[in-house]
């Protein structure tokens, strides 16, 4: 069972926020179910509209989350205030005091590193979130993560994370990405694709997302509808046999029913960047002119996956 703790704090005594509860609920929407409504993460919401999110309560819930013994995946998401001091950075809780701001990011990462869960994912939409995972050893800043731990942060250790329209800017990007914008051809969404999507959405003058990871494999965080049905994707080695990367077309592909079916599949490949056509040609023109269409490097990649039964 995959578990997720989703925290959103708006109701701070000083400097209240407006979008963090909305953020947590949005993340519950996209993490609790795959696109086809199959169960994904078992989510627990911890939000300031339902409970007073104190330092003790937040730490207790994080400990329960990471105390996961079944060789699966745990995910911590936090939206709220973040603060940084000479002693490190913190997720700020509602009972924050000048010398006791909340839960230390160093402590959270230590709990993650010691968790028995196979994969631990930490997603932070707060100011100074990029400090997560850093440790200071004789003045040198290092990142120390055990295998299986990943961190995705909304901003660097020195930046603020912004809100807009009742939501966190970073979380809004993640929400769009998790709805399918960051899915690959198979419909799989992994953490690195979330980072890449956020990286392309936030320009050099805005807050910059930070991604830190020590993993040996990328797991799917959510499954969406494949852009190409898997049965059709698995036909790549059939249409492009052996070492062939090109397919000679002819007018038969637009006149004979059995070959017209193949043309529909080729069109899907082309629309998703797996197929390259002669310059200036459409697929139909390529067939009429009896020219060759070829697999792109991405097409070759999925062909290899099909051959190795990894689709």
C-alpha positions in Angstrom: 0.0 0.0 0.0 1.3 3.4 -1.0 0.8 6.1 1.6 0.8 9.9 1.4 0.6 12.6 4.0 -0.6 15.9 2.5 -0.2 19.0 4.7 -1.7 22.4 4.1 -1.5 25.3 6.5 -3.2 28.7 5.8 -4.1 29.8 9.4 -1.0 31.2 10.8 -1.4 33.7 13.7 1.0 36.0 11.8 1.2 36.2 8.0 -1.7 33.8 7.1 -1.7 32.2 3.7 -4.6 31.6 1.2 -3.7 28.7 -1.0 -2.1 26.0 1.1 -5.2 24.1 2.1 -6.4 24.2 -1.6 -2.9 22.9 -2.6 -3.1 19.9 -0.2 -6.6 19.0 -1.5 -5.5 19.3 -5.1 -2.7 16.9 -4.4 -5.1 14.5 -2.7 -7.2 14.6 -5.9 -4.3 13.6 -8.2 -2.4 11.2 -5.9 -5.3 9.2 -4.4 -6.5 7.9 -7.8 -5.0 7.0 -11.2 -6.7 8.7 -14.1 -8.9 5.6 -14.6 -10.0 5.9 -11.0 -8.0 2.9 -9.8 -6.7 3.4 -6.2 -3.2 4.9 -6.0 -1.9 6.4 -2.8 -3.8 6.1 0.5 -3.9 9.8 1.4 -4.2 11.5 4.7 -5.0 15.2 4.8 -3.6 17.3 7.6 -4.9 20.9 7.1 -5.4 23.9 9.3 -9.1 24.2 8.6 -9.7 20.8 10.4 -6.9 20.7 13.0 -4.4 22.9 14.7 -1.2 21.9 13.0 1.4 22.2 15.8 5.0 21.2 15.7 4.3 18.1 17.7 1.3 17.0 15.6 3.2 17.5 12.3 6.2 15.6 13.6 4.0 12.8 14.9 2.3 12.4 11.6 5.6 12.4 9.6 7.0 9.7 11.9 3.9 7.6 11.4 4.2 8.1 7.6 7.8 7.1 7.4 7.3 4.1 9.8 6.3 2.0 6.8 7.5 -1.6 6.9 6.0 -3.1 3.7 8.7 -2.3 1.1 6.5 0.2 -0.7 6.3 4.0 -1.3 5.6 6.9 1.1 5.1 10.5 0.1 5.2 13.7 2.2 3.7 16.8 0.7 3.8 20.2 2.5 2.3 23.6 1.6 2.8 26.4 4.0 5.4 28.7 5.4 9.1 27.7 5.3 11.8 29.5 7.2 15.6 29.4 7.3 18.0 30.2 10.1 21.7 29.8 10.9 20.7 26.4 12.4 18.9 25.2 9.3 15.5 25.4 7.6 12.0 24.5 8.9 8.5 23.7 7.9 6.7 26.4 10.0 3.8 25.2 12.1 0.9 27.2 13.6 2.5 27.3 17.1 5.8 28.7 15.8 7.8 30.8 18.2 10.9 32.9 17.4 13.3 30.1 18.6 11.0 27.1 17.8 9.7 27.6 14.2 8.4 24.1 13.5 9.8 20.9 12.2 13.4 20.9 11.0 14.1 19.8 7.4 17.2 18.1 8.6 15.1 16.0 11.0 12.6 15.2 8.3 15.3 14.0 5.9 16.9 12.0 8.7 13.5 10.2 9.3 13.2 9.6 5.6 16.8 8.2 5.4 16.0 5.8 8.3 12.6 4.8 7.0 12.1 1.1 5.9 9.9 2.2 3.0 11.6 1.3 -0.3 10.8 4.7 -1.8 10.4 8.0 0.1 9.3 11.1 -1.8 9.2 14.6 -0.2 7.5 17.4 -2.1 7.7 20.9 -0.6 5.9 24.0 -1.7 7.2 26.5 0.8 9.9 29.2 1.0 13.5 27.9 1.3 12.4 24.4 0.4 15.5 23.7 -1.6 17.5 23.4 1.7 15.9 20.0 2.3 18.6 17.3 2.2 21.5 19.7 2.7 23.9 19.2 5.6 26.8 21.4 6.6 30.1 19.6 7.2 33.0 21.9 8.1 31.4 24.6 6.1 30.8 22.6 2.9 27.2 22.1 1.9 26.4 18.6 0.9 23.3 16.5 0.1 23.0 13.2 1.9 20.2 10.9 0.8 20.1 7.1 1.1 19.0 5.1 -1.9 15.3 5.4 -2.5 14.9 9.0 -1.2 13.9 11.9 -3.4 13.1 15.5 -2.8 11.2 17.9 -5.1 11.2 21.5 -3.8 9.4 24.6 -5.1 12.3 27.0 -4.6 16.0 27.1 -3.8 17.3 27.4 -0.3 17.4 31.3 -0.6 14.1 31.8 -2.5 10.5 32.4 -1.6 7.6 30.3 -3.0 4.8 32.3 -4.4 1.0 32.0 -4.3 -1.3 33.1 -7.1 -5.1 32.8 -7.6 -5.7 30.9 -4.3 -3.0 28.3 -5.0 0.7 27.9 -4.7 2.4 28.6 -8.1 4.5 25.4 -7.8 1.6 23.2 -6.8 -0.6 24.5 -9.6 2.2 23.4 -12.0 2.4 20.0 -10.4 -1.4 19.6 -10.5 -1.4 20.2 -14.3 1.5 17.8 -14.7 -0.2 15.1 -12.6 -3.3 15.4 -14.7 -1.3 14.1 -17.6 0.8 17.0 -18.9 4.0 15.3 -17.6 3.0 11.8 -18.7 5.1 9.8 -21.2 3.8 7.9 -24.2 2.7 5.1 -21.9 0.9 7.4 -19.6 3.4 7.1 -16.8 4.3 10.1 -14.6 7.6 9.9 -12.7 9.1 12.4 -10.3 11.8 13.5 -12.7 9.1 14.4 -15.3 7.4 16.5 -12.7 10.6 18.4 -12.1 11.2 18.8 -15.8 7.7 20.1 -16.4 8.1 22.6 -13.5 11.5 23.6 -14.7 10.1 24.5 -18.2 7.2 26.4 -16.7 9.2 28.6 -14.3 11.7 30.9 -16.1 15.1 32.1 -14.9 13.6 35.2 -13.1 11.1 33.2 -11.1 11.5 30.8 -8.2 13.5 27.8 -9.4 12.4 24.2 -8.5 15.0 21.9 -7.0 15.2 18.1 -7.5 17.4 15.8 -5.4 17.3 12.1 -5.7 19.2 8.9 -5.0 17.3 6.1 -6.7 18.1 3.1 -8.9 14.7 3.2 -10.7 12.0 5.7 -11.4 8.6 4.6 -10.2 5.3 5.8 -11.6 3.6 8.3 -9.3 0.4 8.2 -11.4 -0.9 6.4 -14.4 -2.8 8.3 -17.1 -4.3 7.1 -20.3 -1.5 6.1 -22.7 -1.0 8.5 -25.6 -0.6 5.4 -27.7 -2.5 2.3 -26.7 0.1 -0.3 -25.4 -1.1 -2.9 -27.9 -0.2 -0.5 -30.7 3.0 0.6 -29.1 4.1 -3.1 -28.9 3.7 -3.4 -32.7 6.8 -1.3 -33.2 9.1 -4.4 -33.6 6.6 -5.9 -36.0 6.5 -2.9 -38.3 10.2 -2.2 -38.0 11.6 -5.7 -37.9 15.1 -6.6 -36.6 17.5 -3.7 -37.1 15.2 -1.9 -39.5 14.4 1.7 -38.5 12.7 2.5 -41.8 9.4 1.4 -43.4 8.8 1.7 -47.2 5.3 3.0 -47.8 3.3 2.9 -50.9 -0.2 3.8 -52.2 -1.4 0.5 -50.9 -1.2 1.9 -47.4 -4.0 4.4 -48.3 -6.1 2.0 -50.3 -6.0 -1.5 -48.8 -8.0 -2.0 -45.5 -5.3 -4.1 -43.7 -2.5 -1.6 -44.5 -4.8 1.4 -43.8 -5.0 0.1 -40.2 -1.2 0.2 -40.1 -1.3 3.8 -41.4 -3.5 4.8 -38.4 -0.9 3.3 -36.1 1.9 5.1 -37.9 0.0 8.3 -37.5 -0.1 7.8 -33.7 3.7 7.2 -33.7 4.2 10.4 -35.8 1.9 12.5 -33.6 3.9 11.5 -30.5 7.4 11.9 -31.8 8.3 8.3 -32.6 8.3 8.6 -36.3 10.1 10.9 -38.8 8.9 11.6 -42.3 10.7 13.0 -45.3 11.0 16.7 -45.0 7.9 18.6 -46.1 5.8 15.4 -46.4 2.7 14.3 -44.6 2.2 10.6 -43.9 -0.2 10.3 -46.8 2.2 12.1 -49.2 5.0 9.8 -48.0 2.9 6.8 -49.0 1.8 8.4 -52.4 5.5 9.2 -53.2 6.6 5.7 -52.1 9.1 7.1 -49.6 10.4 5.7 -46.4 9.4 6.8 -42.9 11.9 6.2 -40.1 11.9 5.8 -36.3 13.2 8.7 -34.3 15.6 7.9 -31.3 12.4 8.0 -29.1 10.8 5.5 -31.4 13.9 3.3 -31.2 13.7 3.5 -27.4 10.1 2.3 -27.3 10.9 -0.4 -29.9 13.6 -1.7 -27.5 11.2 -1.6 -24.6 8.7 -3.6 -26.6 11.3 -6.2 -27.6 12.4 -6.6 -24.0 8.7 -7.0 -22.8 8.9 -3.8 -20.7 5.8 -2.2 -22.1 
